Amino acid sequence: MSVLPEQRVLTTLHTVALAVQALGHGGVAAELVLDGSGISASELDNPARLISHAQELRVLANACAYNRDSALGLSLGKRMHVSAYGILGYTMLASRTLGEALRLAIAHPALLGTYFQLNLLATDDEVRLTAAGYRYASQMEVFNTELCLASLLTVVQDLLGESVRPRRLLLAYRSPAHGASYGEKLGCPVEFGAGSNALCFNPALLERPLPLADPVSHQHGLQQCLQLETQFHSRQDLCEQIRQQLNGDLAGCVSLEQVAGRLHRSARTLRRHLQQLNTSFQHLLDEVRYDKARQLLQQTDLPIYLIAEQLGYSEAASFRHAFQRWSGLAPSDFRR
């Protein structure tokens, strides 16, 4: 019941929609690609729908399972154009130079939807666009690194309006079985086991003016990016606000209406926002109760009925049934 990092971070549907579309061309039904993610095919055109990184990872894992292309990450990345990033993408297109556009993207990782910490590093006679800090499913790390770097190269090419190639591609891991696909698809030398993941360019490329630069549109887009990011974090932080209320007073926060009142929102609005985040008040309540129950069972000698009271249950039997559902064990068995 504890929340993993990938369950906390929210993103848009653009990567999921791309994966569904790409596999659809190969005859794989959308329902198979979306299986187990909690995302329906009818939602893919909804720009307001936000999903967790965990949901996106499930879709990408499904895509890998149903696709025969071992270099799927590279293939999807090459198809992820700058327009996929909405207002952030269009603001990048209106930037003065390539360097300004890339720094804009790096400054707004939530809108970019990346699993990595991106950075621009100048070293000797080259500049490196690096991707570090991956912390999710290890079995998907190579795929997601391919997707990230290939999509960044596609964005660079879209921004400049030409098929510019990196000087070289650095990868922290050893060559996978499809290692030859990197050079073929990205058009540059590849160095595996390099200790970092980076696209390496001539530094002068960052000063290249963009063909669609427009200072007025850029400023307007930047304002919209800031507003969208504020809304994005506000919605993302909502679950944390509810968890904080529950952790502070579980016995007094057993209903959505009680928590809504403490957050100065209507229960209807709170319920709608939680639905958009693909969760529910009951799910958050169960999550906090389970974490608290484990702490009390392991770290105290409180009798079961007192633990039930602290968790907001009117009867110890209700707590026992709930704990059995969460853990597969009775509270007394868990404590042993």
Rosetta blueprint (number, residue, H / E / L):
1 M L
2 S L
3 V L
4 L L
5 P H
6 E H
7 Q H
8 R H
9 V L
10 L E
11 T E
12 T L
13 L L
14 H H
15 T H
16 V H
17 A H
18 L H
19 A H
20 V H
21 Q H
22 A H
23 L H
24 G H
25 H H
26 G L
27 G L
28 V L
29 A L
30 A H
31 E H
32 L H
33 V H
34 L H
35 D L
36 G L
37 S L
38 G L
39 I L
40 S L
41 A H
42 S H
43 E H
44 L L
45 D L
46 N L
47 P L
48 A L
49 R L
50 L L
51 I E
52 S E
53 H H
54 A H
55 Q H
56 E H
57 L H
58 R H
59 V H
60 L H
61 A H
62 N H
63 A H
64 C H
65 A H
66 Y H
67 N L
68 R L
69 D L
70 S L
71 A L
72 L H
73 G H
74 L H
75 S H
76 L H
77 G H
78 K H
79 R H
80 M L
81 H L
82 V H
83 S H
84 A H
85 Y H
86 G H
87 I H
88 L H
89 G H
90 Y H
91 T H
92 M H
93 L H
94 A L
95 S L
96 R L
97 T E
98 L H
99 G H
100 E H
101 A H
102 L H
103 R H
104 L H
105 A H
106 I H
107 A H
108 H L
109 P H
110 A H
111 L H
112 L H
113 G L
114 T L
115 Y L
116 F L
117 Q E
118 L E
119 N E
120 L E
121 L E
122 A E
123 T E
124 D L
125 D L
126 E E
127 V E
128 R E
129 L E
130 T E
131 A E
132 A E
133 G L
134 Y L
135 R L
136 Y L
137 A L
138 S H
139 Q H
140 M H
141 E H
142 V H
143 F H
144 N H
145 T H
146 E H
147 L H
148 C H
149 L H
150 A H
151 S H
152 L H
153 L H
154 T H
155 V H
156 V H
157 Q H
158 D H
159 L H
160 L H
161 G L
162 E L
163 S L
164 V L
165 R L
166 P L
167 R L
168 R E
169 L E
170 L E
171 L L
172 A L
173 Y L
174 R L
175 S L
176 P L
177 A L
178 H L
179 G L
180 A H
181 S H
182 Y H
183 G H
184 E H
185 K H
186 L H
187 G L
188 C L
189 P L
190 V E
191 E E
192 F L
193 G L
194 A L
195 G L
196 S L
197 N L
198 A E
199 L E
200 C E
201 F E
202 N L
203 P H
204 A H
205 L H
206 L H
207 E H
208 R L
209 P E
210 L L
211 P L
212 L L
213 A L
214 D L
215 P H
216 V H
217 S H
218 H H
219 Q H
220 H H
221 G H
222 L H
223 Q H
224 Q H
225 C H
226 L H
227 Q H
228 L H
229 E H
230 T H
231 Q H
232 F H
233 H H
234 S H
235 R H
236 Q H
237 D H
238 L H
239 C H
240 E H
241 Q H
242 I H
243 R H
244 Q H
245 Q H
246 L H
247 N H
248 G H
249 D L
250 L L
251 A L
252 G L
253 C L
254 V L
255 S L
256 L H
257 E H
258 Q H
259 V H
260 A H
261 G H
262 R H
263 L L
264 H L
265 R L
266 S L
267 A H
268 R H
269 T H
270 L H
271 R H
272 R H
273 H H
274 L H
275 Q H
276 Q H
277 L L
278 N L
279 T L
280 S L
281 F H
282 Q H
283 H H
284 L H
285 L H
286 D H
287 E H
288 V H
289 R H
290 Y H
291 D H
292 K H
293 A H
294 R H
295 Q H
296 L H
297 L H
298 Q H
299 Q H
300 T L
301 D L
302 L L
303 P L
304 I H
305 Y H
306 L H
307 I H
308 A H
309 E H
310 Q H
311 L L
312 G L
313 Y L
314 S L
315 E L
316 A H
317 A H
318 S H
319 F H
320 R H
321 H H
322 A H
323 F H
324 Q H
325 R H
326 W H
327 S H
328 G L
329 L L
330 A L
331 P H
332 S H
333 D H
334 F H
335 R H
336 R L
